Amino acid sequence: MKLPLTIHRARLGPTEFKVIRPARPPARALLSDGDWFLEAQVDQEAAQLIAGLWALAATSPRSLVHIPPRRTDPGTGAPGLDLVLLHHSLQFAPSRWKELRARLDPGRTQTAKLPGPAPHDPSAAPRPQRGHQENRDRFHQHVRAGTLFMTGSAGLFADTAWLFADIAHRAPGHVLAHPDRSHYCTRLGHYDRTVGAGRELHVVYRDQWPAP
C-alpha cells in the first residue's frame, strides 16, 4: 500500500526528533478515553490508514508516528484523543510532547510504500511467547496533552497491525451480512498479554458518521 505522509522535525535540546503524520488525517475516526478502556471508532478508510501507519511504526524505530483523528465525538461532544506510536528505544518522555509538537517544522511530503497489514488469523502465532505470563514485550500507555502514547517494540507493532486491518477487511462485509448483529470490533489488552502498563484498546467499526 502507498501512504502519503508529512515528515516533521524538531529539536529538544541536543536531540532531533522526527514526527511522521498522515498527509490527510482520518476524517472518520475517533479515539476516546473511557473509564475502563480506550475506544477507537473508525470507518473502513480510517481503519485501513491507521493499519498502515501502525505497520509503518514497526519499521520506524527513530520516529514518532502521530495520528490526529477527530477531536470531539460528533454524537456526544465528548473530547477525543490523538494517537502517537513510538518505540521504547527512542526513550522519548510523553510529558515533553506538547513542547515537541509546538516546535515542529512545516514538514515535507513523502510517500511510503509497504505491504498492507493482513487481517487477524487466529491460527497464526508468529511469536508464541506473547501468550506466556513472563512475556515482557508489551505496550506501555500514557495519556499526555490530549494524546494517547502507545510505546512498544518493532515486533510488537508488527504483530498487532492486524488490529485495524481486520476492521478494514472484514467489518463492512459483516455489517451487510448481519444487519441485526452489526457490531464488529477487535481488542488489544491484558487478555492477549500485549499491554503491560495501561488499559484495553477496543476498536469498533462505525459506518455512519454525520457530515463534517
Secondary structure, DSSP 8 states (H G I E B T S, - for coil): -EEEEEEEEEEETTEEEEEEEESS--SSEEEEE-SS-EEEEE-HHHHHHHHHHHHHHHT-TTEEEEE--BSB-TTT--B--EEEEEEGGG---GGGHHHHHHH----EEEEEE--------TT--S-GGGGSTT----EEEEEETTEEEEEE-HHHHHHHTHHHHHHHHHHHHHHHH-TTS---EEEESGGGT-EEES--EEEEE-------
